[in-house]
Amino acid sequence: MSRELINIILLGLSFFLIITPFQTGSQIQQVVVKSIAQQYNIHWNGYYSLCIIYLVFSLSNWLAPSTVSFLGPKVSMIIGGSTYVLFIANFLYPVEFGLYLTSVLLGLGAAIIWTAQGNYLTINSNPDTVSRNSGIFWAIFQCSLLFGNLFVYFEFQGEEEISLTTRLIVYGALSIVGILGIGLLFFLGSQSSSSAATTSTPKEAFLRSIGLLNYKHVWGLIVVFFYTGLFQSFYTGVYGTAIGNTKAFGADSQKLIGISGMLIGAGEIVGGALFGILGSRVSNGKRDTIVVMGFVVQVLALGSIFFNLPFESSHTVSTKSGQWYRPQLWLALSASFLLGFGDACFITQIMSFLSSVWASDSAPIFALFKFAQSIASAVAFFYSNSIGLNVHVPLLAVGAAIGTLSFCLVEWRERRQDGQSSSKANQEHISPSNSCREILTNTNHCQS
C-alpha cells in the first residue's frame, strides 16, 4: 500500500474511535439527561445541548481554516479530538452548567477537526484516488455507529430509566475509546509533497473562505450542505429518541436506540463502500446518479417513519399507535438502515466533489461545508424539542428534493465546463495544422 492509502486508513480508524463516543452519546443523550435530572436534580436538555454544539460549530468554521493553516491538519485534529473526549467525560460527574460549557468547547473543536480532516484527505489523494479514499474513510468512520450502539443495546437492556451504574459504565468506556482515537492520530504520516495543498497564512485562509461566497455555483452547494445538516440531526438525535419513546415496542424500548443506531451505521458503511470505493464502476463516474439514488432511499425511509411511529414520540414518551396501525418494529429498524444508506450516498459524493474541484485548496471549502451543515443541525435540534414527526418528515422530504436538484445542477455545470476545457485542449493539441493554415492565410508563410 502507498503511504497515502495508509494515511487514509489511519485517518478513518482515528475518527472511528474519536467519533464513536459522540455519535453513540448523541443518540442516547435526551434519554440519559432525564435520568440525570432525577438523580442529581440537574435539569439539562439534550436537544438544546446539541443545538449549542452545532451553532458554535457553524460559526467556528470561519476561523477553522486559519487554525488548520497555522497548526497543520495533524495537530489540529488532535486538539479538536480532545474536546470530544471532554464532552463525553462530562456525563460521568454532571455539574449544573457542565453540559452547556462542554457543548461550546466541542463546537469549537468539531470545526477544527472536520476542516483538518477534509484538508488531510485531500492532500493524500489525487483525482484518480479521491473517490476511493472518500469511501474508505467514510466506511471505516461509520463503523462507530455499529460498535457504540451494540454496547448501548446490551447495557440498556431491562432499564426503563438509566441507572447511575449503567451511565458510569457506558460513558466511562466511551471516554476511553475517545482517548485511544486521539492516540492513534499521532501515528498519521505527514502530507505527501506531490499532493500538498496550497499553504497560506491564517489570514489568507480566512479570506479565501469568505471569497467562496462570490461564486454562484457555491450557493447551490450550500443548499445541499444545509439539507444534509437537517437530515443529520434527524438520524443522529431525533429518530433514535422516537423509537425509544414508542412504548408499543416494549417497556424497555430504550434499548432499541442502540439497535437503530447500529442499522444506521450499517447503512452508512454499505453506502460508503458501494458508492465511495466502487462509485466509478457503479455509476460510470457520475456523482449525480448516486445522489438521486440517495434521494429515493431517503424518501422511502421517511414515508415509512411517518406512517409507522406516533408523531409525538420524537420529544415525549408515547403509548399511542402509528397513523394507520400499531407500530411495527421491523419497519422502524428497516427505516434506520435506509436513513444511513441514503445519507452515505449524499456525503460520499459531496466529499468526492469538493476534493476534486478544490484539490489545491481544500480547507476553505470544507469549512464552508461544515458551516452550512452544522448551522442547519443547530436549527433542527432547537425546534426538535417542540415539534413532532408530522413536521419533521415533510420538512425533510421537501429538503431532500431541493438538495438533490441543487447538487445535480452544480454537478452538471462542472461536468460541462470540464468537457469544454477538454475539447479545447484536444483541439489545440491534435490540430496544429489549423493554426498553421491560419498563419499561411494571414502571412503567406508556413514552415512544416
Contacts in CASP RR format, 6 or more apart in sequence:
PFRMAT RR
TARGET T0000
AUTHOR 0000-0000-0000
METHOD contacts of the structure
MODEL  1
MSRELINIILLGLSFFLIITPFQTGSQIQQVVVKSIAQQYNIHWNGYYSL
CIIYLVFSLSNWLAPSTVSFLGPKVSMIIGGSTYVLFIANFLYPVEFGLY
LTSVLLGLGAAIIWTAQGNYLTINSNPDTVSRNSGIFWAIFQCSLLFGNL
FVYFEFQGEEEISLTTRLIVYGALSIVGILGIGLLFFLGSQSSSSAATTS
TPKEAFLRSIGLLNYKHVWGLIVVFFYTGLFQSFYTGVYGTAIGNTKAFG
ADSQKLIGISGMLIGAGEIVGGALFGILGSRVSNGKRDTIVVMGFVVQVL
ALGSIFFNLPFESSHTVSTKSGQWYRPQLWLALSASFLLGFGDACFITQI
MSFLSSVWASDSAPIFALFKFAQSIASAVAFFYSNSIGLNVHVPLLAVGA
AIGTLSFCLVEWRERRQDGQSSSKANQEHISPSNSCREILTNTNHCQS
1 9 0 8 1.000
3 189 0 8 1.000
3 192 0 8 1.000
4 124 0 8 1.000
4 125 0 8 1.000
4 129 0 8 1.000
4 133 0 8 1.000
4 192 0 8 1.000
4 195 0 8 1.000
5 129 0 8 1.000
5 133 0 8 1.000
5 136 0 8 1.000
6 189 0 8 1.000
7 120 0 8 1.000
7 124 0 8 1.000
7 188 0 8 1.000
7 189 0 8 1.000
8 121 0 8 1.000
8 124 0 8 1.000
8 125 0 8 1.000
8 133 0 8 1.000
8 136 0 8 1.000
8 137 0 8 1.000
9 136 0 8 1.000
9 140 0 8 1.000
10 184 0 8 1.000
10 187 0 8 1.000
10 188 0 8 1.000
10 189 0 8 1.000
11 117 0 8 1.000
11 120 0 8 1.000
11 121 0 8 1.000
11 124 0 8 1.000
11 137 0 8 1.000
11 188 0 8 1.000
12 136 0 8 1.000
12 137 0 8 1.000
12 140 0 8 1.000
12 141 0 8 1.000
13 140 0 8 1.000
13 181 0 8 1.000
13 184 0 8 1.000
14 77 0 8 1.000
14 181 0 8 1.000
14 182 0 8 1.000
14 183 0 8 1.000
14 184 0 8 1.000
14 185 0 8 1.000
14 188 0 8 1.000
15 117 0 8 1.000
15 137 0 8 1.000
15 140 0 8 1.000
15 141 0 8 1.000
15 144 0 8 1.000
16 140 0 8 1.000
16 141 0 8 1.000
16 142 0 8 1.000
16 143 0 8 1.000
16 144 0 8 1.000
16 181 0 8 1.000
17 144 0 8 1.000
17 177 0 8 1.000
17 178 0 8 1.000
17 180 0 8 1.000
17 181 0 8 1.000
17 184 0 8 1.000
18 81 0 8 1.000
18 84 0 8 1.000
18 85 0 8 1.000
18 113 0 8 1.000
18 178 0 8 1.000
18 181 0 8 1.000
18 182 0 8 1.000
18 185 0 8 1.000
19 84 0 8 1.000
19 141 0 8 1.000
19 144 0 8 1.000
20 144 0 8 1.000
20 147 0 8 1.000
20 148 0 8 1.000
20 174 0 8 1.000
20 177 0 8 1.000
20 178 0 8 1.000
21 84 0 8 1.000
21 85 0 8 1.000
21 88 0 8 1.000
21 171 0 8 1.000
21 174 0 8 1.000
21 175 0 8 1.000
21 177 0 8 1.000
21 178 0 8 1.000
22 84 0 8 1.000
22 87 0 8 1.000
22 88 0 8 1.000
22 106 0 8 1.000
23 144 0 8 1.000
23 145 0 8 1.000
23 148 0 8 1.000
23 236 0 8 1.000
24 144 0 8 1.000
24 145 0 8 1.000
24 148 0 8 1.000
24 149 0 8 1.000
24 151 0 8 1.000
24 152 0 8 1.000
24 174 0 8 1.000
25 32 0 8 1.000
25 88 0 8 1.000
25 171 0 8 1.000
25 174 0 8 1.000
26 50 0 8 1.000
26 236 0 8 1.000
26 237 0 8 1.000
27 149 0 8 1.000
27 152 0 8 1.000
27 236 0 8 1.000
27 237 0 8 1.000
27 240 0 8 1.000
27 241 0 8 1.000
27 257 0 8 1.000
27 258 0 8 1.000
27 260 0 8 1.000
27 261 0 8 1.000
28 152 0 8 1.000
28 156 0 8 1.000
28 162 0 8 1.000
28 170 0 8 1.000
28 254 0 8 1.000
28 257 0 8 1.000
28 258 0 8 1.000
29 46 0 8 1.000
29 49 0 8 1.000
29 50 0 8 1.000
29 237 0 8 1.000
30 46 0 8 1.000
30 47 0 8 1.000
30 237 0 8 1.000
30 241 0 8 1.000
31 162 0 8 1.000
31 241 0 8 1.000
31 244 0 8 1.000
31 254 0 8 1.000
31 257 0 8 1.000
32 91 0 8 1.000
32 162 0 8 1.000
32 167 0 8 1.000
33 44 0 8 1.000
33 45 0 8 1.000
33 46 0 8 1.000
33 49 0 8 1.000
33 99 0 8 1.000
34 161 0 8 1.000
34 162 0 8 1.000
35 161 0 8 1.000
35 162 0 8 1.000
35 163 0 8 1.000
35 167 0 8 1.000
36 42 0 8 1.000
36 44 0 8 1.000
36 91 0 8 1.000
36 94 0 8 1.000
36 167 0 8 1.000
37 43 0 8 1.000
37 44 0 8 1.000
38 161 0 8 1.000
39 164 0 8 1.000
40 94 0 8 1.000
42 94 0 8 1.000
42 95 0 8 1.000
42 96 0 8 1.000
44 94 0 8 1.000
44 99 0 8 1.000
44 100 0 8 1.000
45 385 0 8 1.000
46 99 0 8 1.000
47 315 0 8 1.000
47 381 0 8 1.000
47 382 0 8 1.000
47 384 0 8 1.000
47 385 0 8 1.000
48 100 0 8 1.000
48 381 0 8 1.000
48 382 0 8 1.000
48 385 0 8 1.000
49 99 0 8 1.000
49 100 0 8 1.000
49 103 0 8 1.000
50 103 0 8 1.000
50 233 0 8 1.000
50 237 0 8 1.000
50 377 0 8 1.000
50 378 0 8 1.000
50 381 0 8 1.000
51 378 0 8 1.000
51 379 0 8 1.000
51 381 0 8 1.000
51 382 0 8 1.000
52 100 0 8 1.000
52 103 0 8 1.000
52 104 0 8 1.000
52 107 0 8 1.000
52 378 0 8 1.000
53 103 0 8 1.000
53 106 0 8 1.000
53 107 0 8 1.000
53 110 0 8 1.000
53 378 0 8 1.000
54 107 0 8 1.000
54 233 0 8 1.000
54 374 0 8 1.000
54 375 0 8 1.000
54 376 0 8 1.000
54 377 0 8 1.000
54 378 0 8 1.000
54 381 0 8 1.000
55 374 0 8 1.000
55 375 0 8 1.000
55 378 0 8 1.000
56 103 0 8 1.000
56 104 0 8 1.000
56 106 0 8 1.000
56 107 0 8 1.000
56 108 0 8 1.000
56 111 0 8 1.000
57 106 0 8 1.000
57 107 0 8 1.000
57 108 0 8 1.000
57 109 0 8 1.000
57 110 0 8 1.000
57 111 0 8 1.000
57 370 0 8 1.000
57 374 0 8 1.000
57 377 0 8 1.000
57 378 0 8 1.000
58 111 0 8 1.000
58 370 0 8 1.000
58 371 0 8 1.000
58 372 0 8 1.000
58 373 0 8 1.000
58 374 0 8 1.000
58 375 0 8 1.000
58 378 0 8 1.000
59 371 0 8 1.000
59 375 0 8 1.000
60 107 0 8 1.000
60 108 0 8 1.000
60 109 0 8 1.000
60 110 0 8 1.000
60 111 0 8 1.000
60 112 0 8 1.000
61 111 0 8 1.000
61 115 0 8 1.000
61 209 0 8 1.000
61 367 0 8 1.000
61 368 0 8 1.000
61 370 0 8 1.000
61 371 0 8 1.000
61 374 0 8 1.000
62 206 0 8 1.000
62 209 0 8 1.000
62 210 0 8 1.000
62 367 0 8 1.000
62 371 0 8 1.000
63 111 0 8 1.000
63 206 0 8 1.000
64 76 0 8 1.000
64 111 0 8 1.000
64 112 0 8 1.000
64 114 0 8 1.000
64 115 0 8 1.000
64 116 0 8 1.000
64 363 0 8 1.000
64 367 0 8 1.000
64 370 0 8 1.000
65 115 0 8 1.000
65 202 0 8 1.000
65 205 0 8 1.000
65 206 0 8 1.000
65 208 0 8 1.000
65 209 0 8 1.000
65 363 0 8 1.000
65 364 0 8 1.000
65 367 0 8 1.000
66 202 0 8 1.000
66 203 0 8 1.000
66 205 0 8 1.000
66 206 0 8 1.000
67 76 0 8 1.000
67 112 0 8 1.000
67 115 0 8 1.000
67 202 0 8 1.000
68 76 0 8 1.000
68 112 0 8 1.000
68 115 0 8 1.000
68 116 0 8 1.000
68 119 0 8 1.000
68 205 0 8 1.000
68 363 0 8 1.000
69 199 0 8 1.000
69 200 0 8 1.000
69 201 0 8 1.000
69 202 0 8 1.000
69 204 0 8 1.000
69 205 0 8 1.000
69 363 0 8 1.000
70 202 0 8 1.000
71 79 0 8 1.000
72 116 0 8 1.000
72 119 0 8 1.000
73 116 0 8 1.000
73 117 0 8 1.000
73 118 0 8 1.000
73 119 0 8 1.000
73 120 0 8 1.000
73 123 0 8 1.000
73 191 0 8 1.000
74 116 0 8 1.000
74 120 0 8 1.000
74 185 0 8 1.000
74 188 0 8 1.000
74 189 0 8 1.000
74 190 0 8 1.000
76 112 0 8 1.000
76 113 0 8 1.000
76 115 0 8 1.000
76 116 0 8 1.000
77 112 0 8 1.000
77 113 0 8 1.000
77 116 0 8 1.000
77 117 0 8 1.000
77 120 0 8 1.000
77 185 0 8 1.000
77 188 0 8 1.000
78 182 0 8 1.000
78 183 0 8 1.000
78 185 0 8 1.000
78 186 0 8 1.000
79 109 0 8 1.000
79 112 0 8 1.000
79 113 0 8 1.000
80 108 0 8 1.000
80 109 0 8 1.000
80 110 0 8 1.000
80 112 0 8 1.000
80 113 0 8 1.000
80 116 0 8 1.000
81 109 0 8 1.000
81 113 0 8 1.000
81 178 0 8 1.000
81 182 0 8 1.000
81 185 0 8 1.000
82 182 0 8 1.000
83 102 0 8 1.000
83 105 0 8 1.000
83 106 0 8 1.000
83 107 0 8 1.000
83 108 0 8 1.000
83 109 0 8 1.000
83 110 0 8 1.000
84 106 0 8 1.000
84 109 0 8 1.000
84 110 0 8 1.000
84 113 0 8 1.000
84 178 0 8 1.000
85 175 0 8 1.000
85 178 0 8 1.000
85 179 0 8 1.000
85 182 0 8 1.000
86 102 0 8 1.000
86 105 0 8 1.000
86 106 0 8 1.000
87 102 0 8 1.000
87 103 0 8 1.000
87 105 0 8 1.000
87 106 0 8 1.000
88 171 0 8 1.000
88 172 0 8 1.000
88 174 0 8 1.000
88 175 0 8 1.000
88 178 0 8 1.000
89 171 0 8 1.000
89 172 0 8 1.000
89 175 0 8 1.000
90 98 0 8 1.000
90 99 0 8 1.000
90 102 0 8 1.000
91 167 0 8 1.000
91 171 0 8 1.000
92 167 0 8 1.000
92 168 0 8 1.000
92 171 0 8 1.000
92 172 0 8 1.000
92 175 0 8 1.000
110 370 0 8 1.000
110 374 0 8 1.000
111 367 0 8 1.000
111 370 0 8 1.000
111 371 0 8 1.000
111 374 0 8 1.000
114 366 0 8 1.000
114 370 0 8 1.000
115 363 0 8 1.000
115 366 0 8 1.000
115 367 0 8 1.000
115 370 0 8 1.000
116 363 0 8 1.000
117 366 0 8 1.000
118 351 0 8 1.000
118 355 0 8 1.000
118 362 0 8 1.000
118 363 0 8 1.000
118 366 0 8 1.000
119 197 0 8 1.000
119 362 0 8 1.000
119 363 0 8 1.000
119 366 0 8 1.000
120 188 0 8 1.000
120 191 0 8 1.000
121 133 0 8 1.000
121 134 0 8 1.000
121 137 0 8 1.000
121 351 0 8 1.000
121 355 0 8 1.000
121 362 0 8 1.000
122 130 0 8 1.000
122 195 0 8 1.000
122 197 0 8 1.000
122 355 0 8 1.000
122 358 0 8 1.000
122 359 0 8 1.000
122 362 0 8 1.000
122 366 0 8 1.000
123 191 0 8 1.000
123 192 0 8 1.000
123 195 0 8 1.000
123 196 0 8 1.000
123 197 0 8 1.000
123 362 0 8 1.000
124 133 0 8 1.000
124 191 0 8 1.000
124 192 0 8 1.000
124 195 0 8 1.000
125 133 0 8 1.000
125 134 0 8 1.000
125 195 0 8 1.000
125 355 0 8 1.000
125 359 0 8 1.000
126 195 0 8 1.000
126 359 0 8 1.000
127 356 0 8 1.000
127 359 0 8 1.000
130 352 0 8 1.000
130 355 0 8 1.000
130 356 0 8 1.000
130 359 0 8 1.000
131 276 0 8 1.000
131 277 0 8 1.000
131 279 0 8 1.000
131 280 0 8 1.000
131 285 0 8 1.000
131 348 0 8 1.000
131 352 0 8 1.000
132 276 0 8 1.000
132 277 0 8 1.000
133 355 0 8 1.000
134 276 0 8 1.000
134 348 0 8 1.000
134 351 0 8 1.000
134 352 0 8 1.000
134 355 0 8 1.000
135 272 0 8 1.000
135 273 0 8 1.000
135 275 0 8 1.000
135 276 0 8 1.000
135 277 0 8 1.000
135 348 0 8 1.000
135 351 0 8 1.000
136 276 0 8 1.000
136 277 0 8 1.000
137 351 0 8 1.000
138 268 0 8 1.000
138 271 0 8 1.000
138 272 0 8 1.000
138 276 0 8 1.000
138 344 0 8 1.000
138 347 0 8 1.000
138 348 0 8 1.000
138 351 0 8 1.000
139 268 0 8 1.000
139 269 0 8 1.000
139 271 0 8 1.000
139 272 0 8 1.000
139 273 0 8 1.000
139 276 0 8 1.000
139 277 0 8 1.000
142 265 0 8 1.000
142 267 0 8 1.000
142 268 0 8 1.000
142 269 0 8 1.000
142 272 0 8 1.000
142 344 0 8 1.000
143 265 0 8 1.000
143 269 0 8 1.000
144 265 0 8 1.000
145 261 0 8 1.000
145 262 0 8 1.000
145 264 0 8 1.000
145 265 0 8 1.000
145 266 0 8 1.000
145 268 0 8 1.000
146 262 0 8 1.000
146 265 0 8 1.000
146 266 0 8 1.000
146 269 0 8 1.000
148 174 0 8 1.000
148 258 0 8 1.000
148 262 0 8 1.000
149 257 0 8 1.000
149 258 0 8 1.000
149 259 0 8 1.000
149 260 0 8 1.000
149 261 0 8 1.000
149 262 0 8 1.000
149 265 0 8 1.000
150 258 0 8 1.000
150 262 0 8 1.000
151 170 0 8 1.000
151 173 0 8 1.000
152 170 0 8 1.000
152 255 0 8 1.000
152 257 0 8 1.000
152 258 0 8 1.000
153 255 0 8 1.000
153 256 0 8 1.000
153 258 0 8 1.000
153 259 0 8 1.000
153 262 0 8 1.000
155 166 0 8 1.000
155 169 0 8 1.000
155 170 0 8 1.000
156 162 0 8 1.000
156 166 0 8 1.000
156 252 0 8 1.000
156 254 0 8 1.000
156 255 0 8 1.000
156 257 0 8 1.000
156 258 0 8 1.000
157 252 0 8 1.000
157 255 0 8 1.000
158 251 0 8 1.000
158 252 0 8 1.000
158 255 0 8 1.000
159 166 0 8 1.000
159 252 0 8 1.000
159 254 0 8 1.000
159 255 0 8 1.000
160 251 0 8 1.000
160 252 0 8 1.000
160 254 0 8 1.000
162 254 0 8 1.000
191 197 0 8 1.000
197 359 0 8 1.000
197 360 0 8 1.000
197 361 0 8 1.000
197 362 0 8 1.000
197 363 0 8 1.000
198 360 0 8 1.000
198 361 0 8 1.000
200 208 0 8 1.000
200 361 0 8 1.000
205 363 0 8 1.000
205 364 0 8 1.000
208 361 0 8 1.000
208 364 0 8 1.000
209 364 0 8 1.000
209 367 0 8 1.000
209 368 0 8 1.000
211 364 0 8 1.000
212 218 0 8 1.000
212 364 0 8 1.000
212 365 0 8 1.000
212 368 0 8 1.000
213 219 0 8 1.000
213 368 0 8 1.000
217 410 0 8 1.000
217 413 0 8 1.000
217 414 0 8 1.000
218 365 0 8 1.000
218 368 0 8 1.000
220 406 0 8 1.000
220 407 0 8 1.000
220 409 0 8 1.000
220 410 0 8 1.000
221 350 0 8 1.000
221 353 0 8 1.000
221 369 0 8 1.000
221 406 0 8 1.000
221 407 0 8 1.000
221 410 0 8 1.000
222 368 0 8 1.000
222 372 0 8 1.000
223 402 0 8 1.000
223 403 0 8 1.000
223 406 0 8 1.000
224 346 0 8 1.000
224 350 0 8 1.000
224 403 0 8 1.000
224 406 0 8 1.000
224 407 0 8 1.000
224 410 0 8 1.000
225 350 0 8 1.000
225 368 0 8 1.000
225 369 0 8 1.000
225 371 0 8 1.000
225 372 0 8 1.000
225 373 0 8 1.000
225 376 0 8 1.000
226 372 0 8 1.000
226 373 0 8 1.000
226 375 0 8 1.000
226 376 0 8 1.000
227 376 0 8 1.000
227 399 0 8 1.000
227 400 0 8 1.000
227 402 0 8 1.000
227 403 0 8 1.000
228 343 0 8 1.000
228 346 0 8 1.000
228 347 0 8 1.000
228 350 0 8 1.000
228 373 0 8 1.000
228 376 0 8 1.000
229 372 0 8 1.000
229 373 0 8 1.000
229 374 0 8 1.000
229 376 0 8 1.000
229 377 0 8 1.000
229 380 0 8 1.000
230 376 0 8 1.000
230 377 0 8 1.000
230 379 0 8 1.000
230 380 0 8 1.000
230 395 0 8 1.000
230 396 0 8 1.000
230 399 0 8 1.000
231 298 0 8 1.000
231 343 0 8 1.000
231 346 0 8 1.000
231 396 0 8 1.000
231 400 0 8 1.000
232 343 0 8 1.000
232 373 0 8 1.000
232 376 0 8 1.000
232 377 0 8 1.000
233 376 0 8 1.000
233 377 0 8 1.000
233 380 0 8 1.000
233 381 0 8 1.000
233 384 0 8 1.000
234 339 0 8 1.000
234 380 0 8 1.000
234 392 0 8 1.000
234 396 0 8 1.000
235 264 0 8 1.000
235 336 0 8 1.000
235 339 0 8 1.000
235 340 0 8 1.000
235 343 0 8 1.000
237 381 0 8 1.000
237 384 0 8 1.000
238 314 0 8 1.000
238 380 0 8 1.000
238 384 0 8 1.000
238 392 0 8 1.000
239 260 0 8 1.000
239 264 0 8 1.000
239 305 0 8 1.000
239 314 0 8 1.000
239 335 0 8 1.000
239 336 0 8 1.000
239 339 0 8 1.000
240 257 0 8 1.000
240 258 0 8 1.000
240 260 0 8 1.000
240 261 0 8 1.000
241 257 0 8 1.000
241 313 0 8 1.000
241 314 0 8 1.000
241 315 0 8 1.000
242 305 0 8 1.000
242 309 0 8 1.000
242 313 0 8 1.000
242 314 0 8 1.000
242 389 0 8 1.000
243 249 0 8 1.000
243 253 0 8 1.000
243 256 0 8 1.000
243 257 0 8 1.000
243 260 0 8 1.000
243 309 0 8 1.000
243 313 0 8 1.000
243 332 0 8 1.000
243 336 0 8 1.000
244 253 0 8 1.000
244 254 0 8 1.000
244 256 0 8 1.000
244 257 0 8 1.000
244 313 0 8 1.000
245 253 0 8 1.000
245 313 0 8 1.000
245 314 0 8 1.000
245 315 0 8 1.000
245 316 0 8 1.000
245 317 0 8 1.000
245 318 0 8 1.000
246 253 0 8 1.000
246 309 0 8 1.000
246 310 0 8 1.000
246 313 0 8 1.000
246 318 0 8 1.000
246 327 0 8 1.000
246 332 0 8 1.000
247 253 0 8 1.000
247 317 0 8 1.000
247 318 0 8 1.000
247 319 0 8 1.000
248 310 0 8 1.000
248 319 0 8 1.000
248 320 0 8 1.000
248 321 0 8 1.000
248 322 0 8 1.000
248 326 0 8 1.000
248 327 0 8 1.000
249 256 0 8 1.000
249 327 0 8 1.000
249 329 0 8 1.000
249 332 0 8 1.000
256 329 0 8 1.000
256 332 0 8 1.000
256 333 0 8 1.000
259 333 0 8 1.000
259 336 0 8 1.000
260 332 0 8 1.000
260 333 0 8 1.000
260 336 0 8 1.000
261 336 0 8 1.000
263 333 0 8 1.000
263 334 0 8 1.000
263 336 0 8 1.000
263 337 0 8 1.000
264 336 0 8 1.000
264 337 0 8 1.000
264 339 0 8 1.000
264 340 0 8 1.000
265 340 0 8 1.000
266 337 0 8 1.000
266 340 0 8 1.000
267 337 0 8 1.000
267 338 0 8 1.000
267 339 0 8 1.000
267 340 0 8 1.000
267 341 0 8 1.000
267 342 0 8 1.000
267 344 0 8 1.000
268 340 0 8 1.000
268 341 0 8 1.000
268 343 0 8 1.000
268 344 0 8 1.000
269 344 0 8 1.000
270 341 0 8 1.000
270 344 0 8 1.000
271 340 0 8 1.000
271 341 0 8 1.000
271 342 0 8 1.000
271 344 0 8 1.000
271 345 0 8 1.000
271 348 0 8 1.000
272 344 0 8 1.000
272 348 0 8 1.000
274 282 0 8 1.000
275 282 0 8 1.000
275 283 0 8 1.000
275 290 0 8 1.000
275 293 0 8 1.000
275 344 0 8 1.000
275 345 0 8 1.000
275 348 0 8 1.000
275 349 0 8 1.000
276 348 0 8 1.000
276 352 0 8 1.000
279 285 0 8 1.000
279 290 0 8 1.000
282 290 0 8 1.000
283 289 0 8 1.000
283 290 0 8 1.000
286 411 0 8 1.000
286 415 0 8 1.000
287 349 0 8 1.000
287 352 0 8 1.000
287 353 0 8 1.000
287 407 0 8 1.000
287 411 0 8 1.000
288 407 0 8 1.000
288 408 0 8 1.000
288 411 0 8 1.000
288 412 0 8 1.000
290 345 0 8 1.000
290 348 0 8 1.000
290 349 0 8 1.000
291 345 0 8 1.000
291 346 0 8 1.000
291 349 0 8 1.000
291 404 0 8 1.000
291 407 0 8 1.000
291 408 0 8 1.000
291 411 0 8 1.000
292 404 0 8 1.000
292 408 0 8 1.000
293 342 0 8 1.000
293 345 0 8 1.000
294 341 0 8 1.000
294 342 0 8 1.000
294 345 0 8 1.000
294 346 0 8 1.000
294 404 0 8 1.000
295 345 0 8 1.000
295 400 0 8 1.000
295 401 0 8 1.000
295 404 0 8 1.000
297 338 0 8 1.000
297 341 0 8 1.000
297 342 0 8 1.000
297 345 0 8 1.000
298 338 0 8 1.000
298 339 0 8 1.000
298 342 0 8 1.000
298 343 0 8 1.000
298 396 0 8 1.000
298 400 0 8 1.000
299 397 0 8 1.000
299 400 0 8 1.000
300 338 0 8 1.000
301 335 0 8 1.000
301 338 0 8 1.000
301 339 0 8 1.000
301 342 0 8 1.000
302 335 0 8 1.000
302 393 0 8 1.000
302 396 0 8 1.000
302 397 0 8 1.000
302 400 0 8 1.000
303 393 0 8 1.000
303 397 0 8 1.000
304 331 0 8 1.000
304 332 0 8 1.000
304 334 0 8 1.000
304 335 0 8 1.000
304 338 0 8 1.000
305 332 0 8 1.000
305 335 0 8 1.000
305 389 0 8 1.000
305 393 0 8 1.000
306 323 0 8 1.000
306 389 0 8 1.000
306 390 0 8 1.000
306 393 0 8 1.000
306 394 0 8 1.000
307 322 0 8 1.000
307 323 0 8 1.000
307 324 0 8 1.000
308 322 0 8 1.000
308 323 0 8 1.000
308 327 0 8 1.000
308 328 0 8 1.000
308 331 0 8 1.000
308 332 0 8 1.000
308 335 0 8 1.000
309 322 0 8 1.000
309 327 0 8 1.000
309 332 0 8 1.000
309 389 0 8 1.000
310 318 0 8 1.000
310 320 0 8 1.000
310 321 0 8 1.000
310 322 0 8 1.000
310 327 0 8 1.000
310 389 0 8 1.000
311 323 0 8 1.000
311 388 0 8 1.000
311 389 0 8 1.000
311 390 0 8 1.000
312 318 0 8 1.000
312 320 0 8 1.000
312 388 0 8 1.000
312 389 0 8 1.000
313 388 0 8 1.000
313 389 0 8 1.000
314 384 0 8 1.000
314 387 0 8 1.000
314 388 0 8 1.000
314 389 0 8 1.000
314 392 0 8 1.000
315 384 0 8 1.000
315 385 0 8 1.000
315 386 0 8 1.000
315 387 0 8 1.000
315 388 0 8 1.000
321 327 0 8 1.000
346 407 0 8 1.000
349 407 0 8 1.000
350 369 0 8 1.000
350 407 0 8 1.000
353 410 0 8 1.000
353 411 0 8 1.000
353 414 0 8 1.000
354 362 0 8 1.000
354 365 0 8 1.000
354 366 0 8 1.000
354 369 0 8 1.000
355 362 0 8 1.000
357 365 0 8 1.000
357 414 0 8 1.000
358 364 0 8 1.000
358 365 0 8 1.000
384 392 0 8 1.000
427 434 0 8 1.000
436 446 0 8 1.000
437 446 0 8 1.000
439 445 0 8 1.000
439 446 0 8 1.000
440 446 0 8 1.000
END
